[in-house]
Amino acid sequence: MRESVRIRHVFEATIVAVVAGYAVLLIGFPDVFRLWFFSSHFHYQNKDLFSPATASRFVALGLSCALLAFSIRWARRRRRIQVFLLFASGVALQWSFSFLDGGVNAARLTATLINGRFGHSEFPLVALREEHPLALARDYESIMVKVGDLRSFVKSKPPGHLLFYVLWAEAFRVFRIDALFERLSGPLRFSERGPFTAYGGFLAVAFSLVSNLPVFVLWKIGTLLGNRRVGLCCCVAFLLCPSIQLVTMHLDQVLYPLLVSLTILFALWSVFRNRYYALLAALVLYVSIYTSFSLLFLIPAIGLLAGAFFLPREDLRTKVLDALLIGIVGVLISYLLFHFLLNFSPIAAYRRSMTNHLATRGTPGLVDALHTLRNLGEFARWIGLPAAVAYVWCCCGALRRWWRSRRISPLGLFALGYPFLVAAVSTLGHTVAEVGRLWIPLMIPMFVPVASELATMDRRRAPWVYVVSCLVAILLAKNFHDF
């Protein structure tokens, strides 16, 4: 018992020391971080969130943190209420951090959607002009050829990305809620863009809700692989991830985490419940690829997850093999459905998307070792330094247990193998920097080992040191290099 308490104290002291070192570097030597992709584009380095004049802006954030604390500690006896409160905490935190931007409130959220300075606003503005989602999906490749270079961001994605925006634009038209959001645009200060003001406000509210839906899925995943405490810590790790709270209103943060978490949940259910859940996992996987080719990493990730359960658990080997075979059949069925119903050719779409991506990014070859290390360093900051420490701690614990007993848990084996997958994505992904947004989907599988480590440190109390350290890290990122 004394050894476990000592280990917990060392673990917590490491988190505090790492965050404190990060703060010292940012405050004393901000030039260290000038290599960050967006530091040369916008004046994020000129913020001063911690001046006395900005104290009033922290009221909403304080209330959101209080709701999160209540969700973690005092609502634990009622599981369904606790999960819902965690979801509400995520929405409240996301809006509260946006309120810190000079008091412009919702303008921080809607600017990404309807402000021309943000390139990805091209998606919702183009979607509002499209009135036939099915026709758009079936003719997407021919449309992309005709538009030339006018829609560079739209051309860089498969059809599902724009289609997601089109469906929300259809909902905005069908339900005729423009008058409601026009009235809300005043008190909430949505970005002013003429007729797009209400539309941007609607998307900001809808997307903030969708982006926090993974809380429900991650709770299930954590509970399945551990217990209710692991499920709780999994949700906390997700909610206190800097990318989730600050890099908002892009599908990388709004939709991709939900697709990734659902794919993993159905894959796990296919082993632990019914093998035919593998069909659902395959369908969601194909929808993910239809939405973004960055989610192709799910294929090796699922393979790594299958291997992590296949090797140490002899009792599960038959179930894992059955699930994999049914999953392959599900992918083939999904391919046929999308080919004949939506005229989707993944190879043609991938070539077109990659051509546009390379023209934009200018990294045609493999990413070298130095830039991969930079990517991994930025990745650690944007997943949250406390989470990065917990993940490394989990890997060290897995290696220590293997060294002592030559046994390793499936979760420990997955945690040890996953960083190699991330490094491979960096090397082959033709992307340097900006991984704080582009790699948000890669963060989702990492929250489970993080949660497992948090849950086993002390079963009698909430991980308050982790929670407070994460909030400090988010505020530092907000002040010095917000997206």
C-alpha positions in Angstrom: 0.0 0.0 0.0 2.8 2.4 0.9 4.5 1.7 -2.4 1.4 2.4 -4.4 0.9 5.7 -2.5 4.5 6.7 -3.1 4.1 5.9 -6.8 0.9 8.0 -7.0 2.7 10.9 -5.4 5.6 10.6 -7.9 3.2 10.4 -10.8 1.3 13.5 -9.7 4.5 15.4 -9.0 5.7 14.5 -12.5 2.6 16.0 -14.0 2.9 19.2 -12.0 6.6 19.5 -12.8 6.0 19.1 -16.5 3.2 21.6 -16.7 5.2 24.1 -14.6 8.2 23.7 -16.9 5.9 24.2 -19.9 4.6 27.4 -18.2 8.1 28.7 -17.5 9.1 28.1 -21.1 6.0 29.9 -22.5 6.3 32.9 -20.2 10.0 33.3 -20.2 11.0 32.0 -23.6 8.0 32.3 -26.0 10.3 32.2 -29.0 10.8 28.5 -28.4 7.3 28.0 -29.8 7.5 30.3 -32.8 7.9 27.3 -35.0 4.3 26.4 -34.4 2.4 26.5 -37.7 0.0 29.4 -36.9 2.2 31.6 -34.8 3.3 33.5 -37.9 -0.2 33.8 -39.3 -2.3 35.4 -36.6 -1.6 37.4 -33.5 -2.3 34.7 -30.9 1.0 35.6 -29.1 -0.3 39.0 -28.1 -3.1 37.8 -25.8 -3.1 38.6 -22.1 -5.8 36.5 -20.5 -4.3 36.8 -17.0 -4.5 40.6 -16.6 -6.8 42.1 -13.9 -9.0 43.6 -16.6 -9.9 40.2 -17.9 -11.0 38.8 -14.5 -14.7 39.1 -15.3 -14.3 36.8 -18.3 -13.4 33.9 -16.1 -16.8 33.8 -14.4 -18.3 31.5 -17.0 -15.2 29.3 -17.0 -15.3 29.0 -13.3 -19.0 27.9 -13.4 -18.1 25.3 -16.1 -15.3 24.0 -14.0 -17.6 23.7 -11.0 -20.0 21.7 -13.1 -17.2 19.4 -14.2 -16.1 19.0 -10.6 -19.7 18.2 -9.6 -19.9 15.7 -12.4 -16.7 13.9 -11.4 -17.2 13.8 -7.6 -20.7 14.2 -6.4 -22.8 12.6 -9.2 -20.8 9.4 -9.2 -23.6 7.3 -7.7 -26.0 7.9 -10.6 -24.2 6.7 -13.7 -26.6 8.1 -16.3 -26.9 11.5 -14.7 -23.1 11.6 -14.3 -22.5 10.9 -18.0 -25.0 13.5 -19.1 -23.5 16.1 -16.7 -20.1 15.3 -18.2 -21.5 16.0 -21.6 -23.0 19.3 -20.4 -19.6 20.2 -18.8 -17.9 19.7 -22.2 -20.4 22.0 -24.0 -20.1 24.6 -21.2 -16.2 24.5 -21.2 -16.1 24.9 -25.0 -18.2 28.0 -24.9 -16.5 29.3 -21.8 -13.1 29.2 -23.4 -14.5 31.1 -26.4 -15.8 33.8 -24.1 -12.2 34.6 -23.1 -11.5 36.0 -26.5 -12.0 39.7 -25.7 -15.6 39.2 -24.7 -16.7 38.5 -28.2 -18.6 35.4 -27.0 -19.9 33.2 -29.8 -18.0 35.2 -32.5 -15.0 33.0 -31.6 -17.0 29.9 -32.6 -18.9 31.2 -35.6 -15.8 32.9 -37.1 -14.4 29.5 -38.0 -17.7 28.7 -39.8 -18.6 31.9 -41.7 -15.5 34.2 -41.6 -13.6 34.1 -44.9 -10.3 34.5 -43.1 -10.7 30.9 -42.0 -10.3 28.7 -45.1 -12.5 25.9 -43.8 -15.5 28.3 -43.7 -15.6 27.4 -47.4 -17.4 24.1 -46.5 -20.5 25.6 -44.7 -20.8 28.5 -47.1 -20.7 26.1 -50.1 -23.1 23.7 -48.4 -25.7 26.4 -47.9 -25.9 26.8 -51.7 -26.3 23.0 -52.3 -29.9 21.8 -52.2 -29.7 18.2 -53.3 -27.4 16.1 -51.0 -27.9 12.8 -52.9 -27.2 14.4 -56.3 -24.1 16.1 -54.8 -22.8 12.8 -53.4 -23.3 10.9 -56.7 -21.7 13.6 -58.9 -19.0 14.8 -56.5 -15.9 13.8 -58.5 -17.2 15.4 -61.7 -18.2 18.6 -59.8 -14.7 18.8 -58.3 -13.1 18.6 -61.7 -15.2 21.4 -63.1 -14.6 23.9 -60.3 -10.8 24.0 -60.9 -8.9 25.7 -58.1 -11.9 27.7 -56.8 -12.7 25.3 -53.9 -9.3 24.1 -52.8 -10.4 23.0 -49.3 -13.5 21.2 -50.7 -11.3 19.4 -53.2 -9.0 18.1 -50.5 -11.7 15.9 -48.9 -13.9 13.0 -50.0 -17.6 13.6 -50.5 -18.7 12.9 -46.9 -17.0 15.9 -45.5 -19.0 18.4 -47.5 -22.1 16.2 -47.3 -22.1 16.5 -43.5 -22.3 20.3 -43.8 -25.0 20.0 -46.5 -27.2 17.9 -44.3 -27.0 20.5 -41.5 -27.7 23.3 -44.1 -30.8 21.3 -45.1 -31.9 21.1 -41.5 -31.5 24.8 -41.2 -33.7 25.4 -44.2 -36.3 22.7 -43.4 -36.9 23.8 -39.8 -36.9 27.5 -40.7 -35.0 28.5 -37.6 -33.2 31.5 -39.1 -35.5 34.0 -37.2 -34.6 32.3 -33.9 -30.9 32.5 -34.4 -31.1 36.1 -35.8 -32.6 37.0 -32.4 -29.9 35.1 -30.6 -27.1 36.8 -32.6 -27.4 40.0 -30.6 -27.0 38.8 -27.0 -24.5 36.0 -28.1 -22.6 38.3 -30.5 -22.4 35.9 -33.4 -20.0 36.9 -36.1 -21.6 39.4 -38.5 -21.7 38.2 -42.0 -25.0 39.5 -43.3 -27.5 36.7 -44.1 -25.0 34.1 -42.8 -25.2 35.3 -39.2 -28.1 33.1 -38.2 -26.7 30.1 -40.1 -23.3 30.4 -38.4 -25.0 30.6 -35.0 -27.0 27.5 -35.7 -24.0 25.5 -36.8 -22.0 26.7 -33.7 -24.7 25.5 -31.3 -25.2 22.2 -33.2 -21.5 21.5 -33.6 -20.7 22.2 -30.0 -23.3 19.5 -29.1 -22.1 16.9 -31.6 -18.4 17.4 -30.7 -19.2 16.3 -27.1 -21.2 13.2 -28.0 -18.0 11.0 -27.8 -18.3 11.3 -24.0 -21.1 8.7 -24.1 -19.1 6.4 -26.3 -15.9 6.7 -24.4 -17.7 6.0 -21.1 -18.9 2.7 -22.7 -15.4 1.9 -24.0 -13.7 2.6 -20.6 -16.3 0.7 -18.7 -15.9 -2.3 -21.1 -12.1 -2.4 -20.8 -12.0 -1.6 -17.1 -14.8 -0.4 -14.9 -17.0 2.6 -14.2 -14.0 4.6 -12.9 -12.0 4.0 -16.0 -15.0 5.1 -18.0 -15.2 8.3 -16.0 -11.5 9.0 -16.4 -11.8 8.3 -20.1 -14.4 11.1 -20.4 -12.3 13.4 -18.2 -9.2 12.9 -20.4 -11.3 13.7 -23.5 -13.0 16.8 -22.0 -9.7 18.2 -20.8 -7.8 17.8 -24.0 -6.6 21.2 -25.3 -7.4 20.3 -28.9 -11.0 19.4 -28.0 -11.6 22.6 -26.1 -9.7 25.1 -28.4 -9.5 23.8 -31.9 -13.3 24.0 -32.4 -15.8 24.0 -35.3 -13.7 21.9 -37.6 -14.9 18.4 -38.4 -11.5 17.1 -37.1 -12.9 18.1 -33.6 -16.7 18.0 -34.3 -17.2 14.7 -36.1 -14.0 12.6 -36.4 -13.7 11.7 -32.6 -17.3 10.4 -32.7 -16.6 8.2 -35.8 -13.3 6.9 -34.3 -14.8 6.1 -30.9 -17.9 4.4 -32.4 -15.6 2.3 -34.6 -13.6 1.2 -31.6 -16.7 0.5 -29.5 -18.3 -1.7 -32.1 -15.0 -3.5 -32.7 -14.8 -4.2 -29.0 -18.4 -5.3 -28.8 -17.8 -7.7 -31.6 -15.3 -9.6 -29.4 -17.0 -9.2 -26.0 -20.7 -9.3 -26.9 -21.7 -10.5 -30.4 -19.4 -11.0 -33.4 -21.9 -9.3 -35.7 -21.1 -6.0 -34.2 -18.1 -6.2 -36.5 -20.5 -5.4 -39.4 -21.4 -2.1 -37.7 -17.7 -1.4 -37.0 -17.0 -1.9 -40.7 -19.8 0.3 -41.8 -18.7 3.2 -39.5 -15.1 2.7 -40.6 -16.2 3.1 -44.2 -18.3 6.1 -43.4 -15.2 7.5 -41.7 -13.1 7.0 -44.8 -15.9 8.5 -46.9 -15.7 11.6 -44.7 -11.9 12.0 -44.5 -8.9 10.0 -45.6 -7.1 11.0 -42.5 -9.2 8.4 -40.7 -7.5 5.6 -42.7 -5.3 5.2 -39.6 -8.3 3.3 -38.1 -7.5 0.3 -40.3 -4.0 -0.4 -38.7 -5.4 0.8 -35.3 -8.1 -1.8 -35.3 -5.5 -4.4 -36.4 -3.3 -3.3 -33.5 -6.2 -3.6 -31.1 -7.0 -7.0 -32.5 -3.4 -8.2 -32.0 -3.4 -6.7 -28.5 -6.2 -9.0 -27.5 -5.2 -12.0 -29.7 -1.7 -12.5 -28.3 -2.1 -12.3 -24.5 -5.6 -13.7 -24.3 -5.9 -17.3 -25.5 -9.6 -17.4 -24.5 -10.4 -14.6 -27.0 -8.4 -15.7 -30.0 -11.3 -17.4 -31.8 -13.6 -14.5 -31.1 -11.0 -12.0 -32.4 -10.5 -14.0 -35.6 -14.3 -14.3 -36.2 -14.8 -10.6 -35.7 -11.9 -9.8 -38.1 -13.4 -12.0 -40.8 -16.9 -10.6 -40.4 -15.4 -7.1 -40.4 -13.7 -7.7 -43.7 -17.0 -8.9 -45.1 -18.6 -5.8 -43.7 -16.0 -3.6 -45.5 -16.7 -5.3 -48.8 -20.5 -4.9 -48.4 -20.0 -1.2 -47.5 -17.8 -0.7 -50.6 -20.6 -2.1 -52.8 -23.3 0.0 -51.1 -21.3 3.2 -51.4 -20.3 2.4 -55.0 -23.8 1.7 -56.3 -25.8 4.0 -54.2 -23.4 7.0 -53.9 -21.1 6.4 -56.9 -18.1 6.6 -54.5 -14.8 5.4 -55.8 -12.3 5.6 -52.9 -9.2 5.3 -55.1 -10.2 8.1 -57.4 -11.3 10.3 -54.5 -8.0 9.6 -52.7 -5.9 10.6 -55.7 -7.8 13.8 -56.1 -7.6 14.6 -52.4 -3.9 13.8 -52.1 -3.0 15.9 -55.2 -4.7 18.9 -53.7 -3.2 18.2 -50.2 0.3 18.0 -51.6 -0.2 21.2 -53.6 -1.3 23.0 -50.4 1.2 21.6 -48.0 4.2 21.3 -50.2 5.5 18.1 -48.5 5.5 15.6 -51.4 8.0 13.1 -49.9 8.3 11.3 -46.6 8.4 13.5 -43.5 12.0 13.3 -42.1 12.9 12.3 -38.6 13.4 15.9 -37.3 10.0 17.0 -38.5 8.4 13.8 -37.1 9.9 14.7 -33.7 8.5 18.2 -34.0 5.1 16.7 -34.9 5.2 14.4 -31.9 6.2 17.2 -29.6 3.3 19.3 -30.8 1.0 16.3 -30.5 2.0 15.9 -26.8 1.2 19.6 -26.1 -2.2 19.4 -27.8 -3.3 16.1 -26.3 -2.4 17.7 -23.0 1.0 17.3 -21.2 -0.7 15.7 -18.2 -2.3 13.1 -20.6 1.1 12.6 -22.3 2.7 12.0 -18.9 -0.1 9.5 -17.9 0.3 7.7 -21.2 4.1 7.3 -20.8 3.5 6.2 -17.2 1.1 3.5 -18.5 3.7 2.3 -21.0 6.4 2.1 -18.4 4.1 0.2 -16.1 3.3 -2.3 -18.8 7.0 -2.8 -19.5 7.7 -3.2 -15.7 5.0 -5.8 -15.3 6.2 -7.7 -18.4 9.8 -7.6 -17.1 8.7 -9.1 -13.7 6.2 -11.7 -14.8 6.6 -12.0 -18.6 2.9 -11.1 -18.8 1.2 -8.1 -20.3 -2.4 -7.0 -20.5 -4.1 -6.3 -23.9 -4.4 -2.6 -23.0 -0.7 -2.4 -22.1 0.3 -4.1 -25.3 -1.9 -1.7 -27.3 -0.4 1.3 -25.4 3.1 0.2 -26.3 2.4 -0.3 -29.9 0.3 2.7 -30.6 3.1 5.4 -30.6 4.8 3.5 -33.5 1.5 3.9 -35.4 1.5 7.6 -34.7 5.1 8.0 -35.8 4.2 6.1 -39.0 1.3 8.5 -39.6 3.7 11.4 -39.2 6.3 9.9 -41.6 3.8 9.0 -44.3 1.2 11.7 -43.7 2.8 14.5 -45.8 2.0 17.0 -43.0 4.4 19.1 -41.0 2.9 21.0 -37.9 -0.8 21.8 -37.4 -1.1 18.4 -35.9 -3.1 20.0 -33.1 -6.1 19.9 -35.4 -5.2 17.2 -38.0 -4.3 14.6 -35.4 -7.3 15.0 -33.1 -8.7 11.6 -34.3 -5.3 10.0 -33.4 -5.8 11.2 -29.8 -9.0 9.2 -29.1 -7.5 5.7 -28.7 -4.9 7.2 -26.4 -7.4 8.3 -23.8 -8.1 4.7 -22.7 -4.6 3.9 -21.5 -4.5 7.4 -19.9 -7.8 6.7 -18.1 -6.6 3.3 -17.0 -3.5 4.8 -15.4 -5.6 7.6 -13.7 -8.1 5.0 -12.4 -5.5 2.7 -10.9 -3.5 5.4 -9.1 -6.0 5.9 -6.3 -9.4 4.3 -6.3 -10.8 6.4 -3.4 -10.5 9.9 -4.8 -11.0 11.8 -8.0 -7.8 12.7 -10.0 -7.9 16.4 -9.0 -4.2 17.0 -9.6 -4.7 15.8 -13.2 -7.8 17.9 -13.7 -6.3 21.1 -12.4 -3.1 20.6 -14.3 -5.0 20.0 -17.5 -7.0 23.2 -17.0 -3.8 25.2 -16.5 -2.3 23.7 -19.6 -5.4 24.6 -21.6 -5.3 28.2 -20.4 -1.6 28.4 -21.2 -2.3 27.1 -24.7 -5.2 29.5 -25.0 -3.0 32.5 -24.1 0.1 31.7 -26.1 -0.8 29.6 -29.1 -4.5 29.2 -29.5 -5.9 27.9 -32.8 
